[in-house]
Amino acid sequence: MLGIWASGPAAAAETVHIGVLYPLSGASAGAGQAALAAIQAAVDVVNGAHFGDLPLARNAGLAGLGNAKVELVVADTGGEPARGRIEAERLIAEDGVVALLGAYHSSVTAVASQAAERAGIPFLTGVSSAPSLTRRGLRWFFRAGPHDGHFSRVMFDFLVEFSGRHDAALGAIAILHEDSAFGVGSGKVQAEMAQARGIPVAAKLAYRAETSSLVAQLATVMGSEAKTLMPTAYSQDALLMMRTVNELGYEPEIVLAQNAGFMDPAVMAELGPLAEGIISRAPFAHDIADRAALIAEVDTHYRRRSGGQAIHDPPMRAFVGALVLLRAIDQAGDTAPEAIRRSLRQTFIPGNELPMPWRHVRFDPDGQNDGVAAILVQYQDGAYRTIYPFDLATRAVLHPYPAGIGVDGQ
């Protein structure tokens, strides 16, 4: 699926071409295809007139550009950084895209956005969460969603507050992460936050991404007697990890995951009963009551593109990221890259226009949205439910994993 048109034939000056970089093959193909479906759904919102409350929903096309339609030029990264860089360069040089969206893997986003920086083309990610991405001093890079520092902070807030409410010893944690930019960045920030809060780290281990065995690493974690397992893994590794946890008889009281593979519906379905009780960080959940109408609106568009699958995270972040970019282009009234970059710098979208529990979208000098917020969700009865912050919770915390007896977190 290299360089294909995702939304029909080009229509000369009446179209705005956006490059999309995602893994459509390889171990993370499912996640990439879900993100692409979300971005296509966002384009559907923009290109057609809809009776909804999402940004750009009510006008057919980009009003700021004379109702120009949006077309996507899609490239498959295969989850490989070198391939992502090559595809980014090709989309810019050969396909004439005015901006780029991508790329799921933080390691791919890192190199592809450098290619965009050299070319002077805006690159926006809704999904890639390595904190280092917005610490490189780039002028053309923007992240609409939270990074792993935001996410990890809410994890540690939960651990401290939960143990305090129930007068239970927090105990030590074990950090287990894959070895790409995503995992390394996540593991680093989690270790730093644990130290700052005086929480002992019984084990901190990295493993090679897409490994064939995690027995040695999990045996070490098991021997450390850590009460909380904090994994960072993409889909294939998340599935292997939890199966190995079960095979070894390791029983952490809490599994507190860094999203990614642990939010993949296919992974959770394959895990079956082993998924029950897993907690993950998230920027979104279906049961956030005050955003329910907007979530339902997004879900309707997404199901048309996903073969009926419900919207989930991270595709929701991809959807919002695409809308943020397209809104900036609309407000720029110009497809010149510099005009789009300036418009992104001036972007402000209030929280009540977003299907996320965020305060707003506004980019700080590093290109990071400074209005983000994170929640924790737990897999209960076949779906993720909001459990933290406690004032947003729709379910009590199931504790411990995997027995899952009800504990009132509120």
N, C-alpha and C positions, 0 to 999 in steps of 0.2 A: 504494500500500500504506500509506495513511495511517490510523493508529489502528486497525489490524486486530488481531483476537485471533490470536495465533500458536499457541495450544495448546487450542483448543476453547472452548465457552461458559463464562461465569462461573458460579461455584458459591457465591455469597454469601459468608458468613463462613468457609467452608472453603477459601478460596483466598487466595493472596498475589499481588498484582499488581505486576509489575516493568516499568517503562518501558524501552524499547530504542530508541536513536537511532543509525541507521546510513545510509550512502548506498546506497539500493536502486535508484536511477536515476542517470543521469549517467555521467561518465567513470570513476568509481570504483565503479560498481555491482557489479562482480564481487567486489571486496574486501569490500564491505558485505554482499553476500549470503552470502559465505563466513563472515564473522564472525557473522551471524545464525544460520546453520546450526550454528556452534560453540556459541552461547548456547542454542539449542534443544536441542542434545545435552547440555549441562550440566543443563538442566531435566529431560531424560529420566532422567539419572542420579539426580536428586533425587526425582523423582515415582514412580519404580519401584524395586522391591527388586532389587538386583544382587549377584552374588557377585564383588565386586571390592574393590580397596584404595583407591579414590578417596574423598575426604571425602564423606560423606552417601550413599554408594552403597548401603549394605546395608539401609536403612530406606525404606519406601515413603512419601514425603512428608517434611515437616519435623517431626521428632519433638518438638522444643521447642515446637511449636505444634499439638500433637495430631494429627500426621500431615497437616497442611494441605498442599494441592498448590499448586504455583507456576504462574502463568499470565503470559505475556508480552503486553504491549501495545506494538506495534511502530509506529514512525514513520519515514518516509523523509526524510532531510535533503537529499538530492540533492547532498551535499557543500558546501552553502551555509550559511555562518554565520548569516545572518539567519533562514533557514528553520529551522535547528537550534534557535535560541532560541525561535521561535514554537512549534515542536513540543514542546519541553521544557515550556514554560508550559502548553500544552494538556494534555499527559499528566498534569501535576500537578493542574491546576484542574478538568479535565473527567473524566479517567479515574481519578483517585484513586490513582495509583501511590504506593508507599511508598518507592521508590528508583529511580534511573536508571542504566543502563549505556550506554556509548557513548564516542566517536562516530566513531572512526577518524581523521578529519582533526583535527589539533590545533587548528586555527582554529575549527572547529565546537564541539569540546569546550570551548574557552575561554569562548565566549558561553553555551552551554547550561548549563555548570556554574555560571555566574554566576546564571542564572535559578533553578537549584536552590538556590543559596546564599541568594538572597532569600526563597525559599519555605521554607527550612529542611528540605530533602530531601537525603538522601545521594546523591552522584553518584560512581560508581566507573568508572574506565577501566582496561581491561587493555591497550589498544593505543596510544593517543595518547602520543607520546613527546617532545614539546617540553619542555625543562627548565623553562621559565617556568611551566608549569601548576601545579607544586607549589611555586612561589615567590611566591604571591599572598596568603598569609595567610588562606586560606579554611578554615573550620571543617568544611565538609560535603563536601569533595572528597578523593578517595583514588585513588592509582594503584598497581596491583598489580605492573606490569611495570617494566622499566628505562626510563630516559629517555635522550636522545641523548648526554648527558654520559657515562653508563655505557658506552654502546655505542662512542662515539668513543675513549674511553680504551683499550679493548681493541684497537681498530684501530691506534692509535699504538704500543701495546706490541708488536703483531705486526710492524709495519714496522721498528721498531728491532731487535727480536730476530731477525727473519728476515735482515736485512742483516748483522747481526753474526755469525750462525752461518755465513753463506756468504761472508763477507769481501767483500761487494759494497757499492758506494756507494749510499746510500739515495736521493740526489738530491732534486729538488724535487717538490712535490705541486701539483695543481690542484684547487680546490674549486669545484664547479658545483652550484648548488641552485635549486630553485623558490622563489617569492617569498611563500608563505604562512607561517604561524607555524611549521610543521614545517621547511621549508627554511631560513628565516632563522635559527631557533634552532640548527639543525644546523650551518650554515655558520659561525655565530659561535663555537660551542664548538670546532669543528675548527680554526679559525684561532688561537684562544687556545692550544689544546694544541700546535699546531705551533710557535708562538712559544716556549712554555715549554720545549720540547725542542730548540730550535735547528734545527728543520727548515724550510728555505726554502719559502715559498708563492709559486710562480711565477705563479699566477693565482687570483683569487677572484671568481667571477661569479654573479650572480643572473639568472634568466630568469622570464618570466611563466608561471605554471602553466597547463597545457593549451595551450601555444603550438603554432603550426603549423610553426615552423622553429627549429632550433638551430644552423644553419650558422655564423652570425656568432660565437656564443659558443664553439663548438668549434674554429673556425678560430683564434681567439685563444688558446685552450688549447693547440692544436697548435703554434702559433708560440712558445709559452713553453718548449717542450721538457721539460715536466714528465714525470717517469717514472711517477708514480702519479696516476690520475684518481679523485677522491673525489666521486661524484655523490649527490645527494639528490633523488629524483623519485618521484612516484606513477606508476601503471601506464602511462598513455598517453604520458607524457613519457619514461619509461624505455625504452620500445620505440623511440620516435623518436630518442632520444639514441644508442643503440647502433647503430641503422641509419645514423645520420649519421656516427658514428665510423668505420664501415666505408666509407661512401661517400667520405669525405675522405681515407682512407688513414692516419688517425691510429693509431699503434701504441703506446699506453702499455704499460709493462711490467706494471703492476698496475692492475686496476679494482677498487676497494674501496668498495662501495656501502652506503648507509644504509638497507638493508632496503626496505620499502614496495613500489614497483613491481618491484624486483629480486627480490622473493620471491613474485611473482604467477606461479603455474604457467602461466597462459595467456600471459603475456609471454615467459617463458622458452621455451615451446613455439614461439611465433611467431619468436623470434630464432634458433632452430635452432642451427647451429654457432657463431653469434656469442655464444651464451650460455656456451659451454664456457670455463671458466677465470675467470668472474666470481666475485668474492668478496663476500660480504655479511655484515654483522653479524646476529646472531640471539640470541634467548634460549633456543632449542630446536632440536634436530635429531633425526631418527629414529634415528640411529646412536649416540646417547649410551648406552653399554652399561649403566651403573648405573641408568638410568631406563627401560630397555627395556620392562619389564612394564607400567608405568603408561602409557607412550606407546601401547603396543598397546591397552590398555583404552580410552583416549580415542579412538584411531583407530577402534575398532569402533563406538562410539556416533556419532562424527562421520560416518562413511561412510553410516549410515542416513539422516542428514539432508542430506547433500551429494550424493546421487545416486551414491555410490560413490567419490567423490574422497577421497584420503588427506588426513589432517590435515597442515597446514603452518603456518608462522608467516606472518602474524599471527593467523589463527583460533585457534591454540593459546593465545595470550595472551588472546583474548576468552573462550575456554572457562575458563581458570584464573581470570580476573577474575570471571566469573559465579559460579563455585563459591565463591570467597572471599566474595563478597557474600551468597550464600545461606547459607553456613555461619555468617556473622555474624548473620543474621536468625534462624537456628535456635538459636544460642546465646543470643541476646537473649530468646527466648521471647515476643516482643512485636513487633508491627508498627508501633508508634509510631516516627516518624522519629528522635527523640532516643535511644530505646533502641537502634535500629540503629546510630546514629552512635557511641554509647558502646561497643557491641560491636565495631565495626570498630577503634576505638582500642585495644581489649584483645586483638585478634586475634593469635594466634601459631600458625602452621602449620609444622611442621618440614619440612626439605627432603625427607626420605624419603617424604613423603606427596604430593609434587608431581612432575609429569612434566617438570620443568624442572631445570637444573643450578644451582638456587638454594640458598642456605643455609636460608632460611625465608621466610615472609611475616609481616612485622611492620611496622606503619606508624609512621614517625617523626612529630614534631610537625607537619610540613608535609603529612602524608598520603602521603608516598612510602614504598613498601616498601623497607626498608633491608637486605633479605636477597637482593637480586637479583644476578645475575651474567650475563655475556654471553660468547658464543663467536663464532668466525668459521667460516663454512661456504663452501665453494667448489663451483660447479656443475661436476660431473664425470660423464660418461656418463649424462646425462639426469636427474641428481638432485643435490641439495645434500649434501655430505659434510663432516663436521667436520674442520677443519684446524688450529684453534687454540683454546685453549692447546695446545701441542704434546703435553702429557701426556694430553690427551683425544682427540687426533687419530686418526681412523680411516683417513685417506688422506694421502699426501704432497702437498705443494703443487705445483700445476701452474704453471710459471713459464717464460717470460713469457706474458702474454696478448697475442695470441690463439693463439700457437703451441702453448702448453701442453705443454712438455716436463717430464717428471717431475723434481722436486727433492725430496730427502728433507728434510722440515722437522723431523724428530725426531733 
